[in-house]
Amino acid sequence: MSASLRDRYLAALAAVGLKRDAHQPSRKYVTVAIAGGRRLYLGKSGAVRCGSTVTGSVAVSDLTKARLLEGAVPQHWVKP
């Protein structure tokens, strides 16, 4: 069985040192802390949102999601 999109996104983020948050503010999304006090919210079916809260987050573009799957994580997401 193939890995889900969420699992593939988590693997790409883990490759650059970004890990899943222990504190999950939402049951619907898995969260990953990124630079600037923001979080990525990863949905089961491949939804990727970015923001400081779930309700204040915005969807990431399809181009960014495709690049993420290729291993090209935006540098402004990575903590210095």
C-alpha positions as CSV (number, residue, x, y, z in Angstrom):
1,M,0.0,0.0,0.0
2,S,1.3,3.4,-0.9
3,A,2.0,6.1,1.6
4,S,-0.7,8.8,2.0
5,L,0.0,12.4,0.8
6,R,0.2,13.5,4.4
7,D,2.9,10.9,5.2
8,R,4.8,12.0,2.1
9,Y,4.7,15.6,3.2
10,L,5.8,14.7,6.7
11,A,8.7,12.7,5.3
12,A,9.8,15.7,3.1
13,L,9.6,18.1,6.0
14,A,11.5,15.7,8.3
15,A,14.3,15.5,5.7
16,V,15.0,19.2,6.4
17,G,14.6,18.9,10.2
18,L,11.0,19.9,10.6
19,K,9.1,17.5,12.9
20,R,5.5,16.9,13.8
21,D,4.3,18.9,16.9
22,A,3.6,16.9,20.1
23,H,0.9,19.4,20.9
24,Q,-1.9,19.0,18.3
25,P,-4.4,21.9,18.4
26,S,-6.7,20.1,16.0
27,R,-8.0,16.6,15.5
28,K,-8.5,17.2,11.8
29,Y,-4.9,18.2,11.0
30,V,-1.4,17.1,11.9
31,T,0.7,20.2,12.7
32,V,4.4,21.0,12.0
33,A,6.0,24.1,13.6
34,I,7.8,26.3,11.1
35,A,9.8,29.5,11.4
36,G,8.1,32.7,12.5
37,G,5.9,31.1,15.1
38,R,3.7,29.6,12.4
39,R,2.5,26.1,11.7
40,L,1.7,23.9,8.8
41,Y,-1.5,22.0,9.0
42,L,-1.5,18.7,7.1
43,G,-4.9,17.1,6.3
44,K,-5.5,13.4,5.6
45,S,-6.2,13.8,1.9
46,G,-3.3,16.1,1.2
47,A,-4.5,19.5,2.3
48,V,-1.7,21.8,3.4
49,R,-2.5,25.0,5.2
50,C,-0.1,27.6,6.8
51,G,-0.8,30.0,9.6
52,S,-0.6,30.7,13.3
53,T,-4.0,29.0,14.0
54,V,-6.1,26.6,12.2
55,T,-8.9,29.1,11.6
56,G,-6.5,31.8,10.5
57,S,-4.5,29.6,8.2
58,V,-4.6,29.7,4.4
59,A,-4.2,27.0,1.8
60,V,-0.7,26.5,0.3
61,S,-0.6,26.6,-3.5
62,D,-0.6,23.4,-5.6
63,L,2.8,24.5,-6.9
64,T,4.2,24.7,-3.4
65,K,2.7,21.3,-2.5
66,A,4.2,19.7,-5.7
67,R,7.7,21.2,-4.9
68,L,7.4,19.9,-1.3
69,L,6.8,16.4,-2.6
70,E,10.0,16.8,-4.7
71,G,11.9,17.7,-1.6
72,A,12.2,21.4,-2.2
73,V,11.0,22.9,1.1
74,P,10.8,26.7,1.1
75,Q,13.7,28.1,3.1
76,H,11.5,30.6,5.0
77,W,9.8,27.6,6.6
78,V,13.0,26.2,8.0
79,K,14.0,27.6,11.4
80,P,17.5,29.2,11.4
